[in-house]
Amino acid sequence: MNINDNQAIEALLNEFPEQDLALPAEAPAAPAAPARDLPKLMRKIPVTLTLEVGEAQLSLYDLANLQADSVVELDSLAGEPLTIKVNGTAIGRAEVVVSGENYGLKIIEIDGLDLDSLQS
């Protein structure tokens, strides 16, 4: 810093009274965050529910040779309950039913999902 800088700083400090430069003794407290109702918030989160019929492992050669009339055998037995998945994670098993003009699913079991905590 040179003398001119010091003089400029001193001149600026003299322009403002001390009370303008002083920080408040105590900052006002921030308003408290509102309490969140987690179960209520969770009810609004959309998820994708899928029913997995089964899987099949094919070679790329077999996959490339599939046509419109091809049949691929799956690893699940006919009539066996199917896997319910939420966002790709298995949560239970169900059967396919007809509901009006659409397919539906009839829950057989739900594992690892506490639905009671979401209801109120």
C-alpha positions as a printed Julia matrix, in Angstrom:
120×3 Matrix{Float64}:
   0.0     0.0     0.0
   1.28    3.42   -0.79
   0.57    6.73    0.93
  -2.22    7.66   -1.49
  -4.03    4.39   -0.69
  -3.79    5.07    3.03
  -5.08    8.59    2.56
  -8.0     7.36    0.42
  -8.97    4.78    3.05
  -8.7     7.37    5.83
 -10.86    9.8     3.86
 -13.55    7.13    3.33
 -13.56    6.2     7.01
 -13.96    9.84    7.99
 -16.98   10.21    5.7
 -19.02    7.63    7.66
 -19.86    7.94   11.34
 -18.74    5.02   13.53
 -22.27    3.82   14.27
 -22.86    3.17   10.55
 -19.86    0.84   10.41
 -20.63   -1.08   13.59
 -22.23   -4.51   13.24
 -25.39   -5.18   15.19
 -24.69   -6.76   18.57
 -26.96   -9.73   17.9
 -28.43  -10.81   14.59
 -32.16  -11.5    14.69
 -32.98  -15.18   15.0
 -34.09  -16.92   11.82
 -37.7   -18.09   11.86
 -38.06  -21.73   12.85
 -38.53  -24.14    9.96
 -42.05  -25.53    9.81
 -42.45  -29.1    11.0
 -42.76  -31.55    8.11
 -45.24  -34.38    8.02
 -43.06  -37.05    6.39
 -45.83  -39.63    5.8
 -47.96  -36.92    4.16
 -45.05  -35.87    1.92
 -44.34  -39.5     0.98
 -47.92  -39.98   -0.23
 -47.26  -37.38   -2.93
 -44.1   -38.99   -4.35
 -44.9   -40.85   -7.59
 -43.44  -44.34   -8.04
 -43.6   -46.89  -10.85
 -45.28  -50.17   -9.95
 -44.54  -53.08  -12.29
 -45.46  -56.74  -12.35
 -42.63  -58.95  -13.56
 -43.8   -61.99  -15.49
 -40.38  -63.62  -15.69
 -36.96  -63.57  -17.3
 -35.14  -65.37  -20.07
 -31.47  -65.45  -20.92
 -30.66  -65.52  -24.63
 -27.51  -65.27  -26.65
 -27.17  -62.22  -28.89
 -27.5   -64.59  -31.85
 -30.87  -65.88  -30.59
 -32.01  -62.33  -29.83
 -31.11  -61.19  -33.34
 -33.13  -64.08  -34.82
 -36.39  -63.28  -32.97
 -39.37  -62.68  -35.24
 -43.01  -61.73  -34.79
 -44.09  -65.37  -34.24
 -41.15  -66.37  -31.98
 -41.83  -67.76  -28.5
 -39.34  -67.16  -25.69
 -39.72  -69.4   -22.65
 -39.54  -67.55  -19.33
 -38.18  -68.86  -16.04
 -41.53  -68.67  -14.2
 -44.23  -71.33  -14.18
 -47.69  -70.63  -15.59
 -50.12  -69.75  -12.78
 -47.31  -68.94  -10.36
 -47.56  -65.59   -8.48
 -45.62  -62.8   -10.18
 -43.13  -60.37   -8.64
 -44.34  -56.84   -7.8
 -41.63  -54.21   -8.17
 -41.6   -50.54   -7.16
 -39.0   -48.54   -9.08
 -37.25  -51.83   -9.88
 -37.16  -53.17   -6.3
 -39.16  -56.31   -5.49
 -41.74  -55.68   -2.76
 -44.09  -58.65   -3.01
 -46.03  -61.08   -5.18
 -49.36  -60.88   -7.0
 -51.66  -62.55   -9.5
 -52.96  -60.99  -12.7
 -56.71  -60.28  -12.73
 -59.12  -58.52  -15.09
 -60.47  -55.23  -13.75
 -63.12  -53.83  -16.08
 -61.46  -53.59  -19.48
 -57.93  -53.52  -18.03
 -55.58  -55.95  -16.41
 -55.01  -55.53  -12.7
 -53.1   -57.28   -9.97
 -54.29  -59.04   -6.84
 -51.77  -58.71   -4.02
 -50.77  -62.03   -2.46
 -47.97  -60.77   -0.2
 -46.08  -57.56    0.51
 -42.56  -57.73    2.0
 -40.47  -55.0     3.58
 -42.92  -52.16    2.96
 -44.64  -50.53    5.94
 -47.81  -49.23    4.3
 -49.47  -48.53    7.68
 -47.08  -45.65    8.34
 -48.25  -43.97    5.11
 -51.96  -44.12    5.93
 -53.66  -41.45    8.03
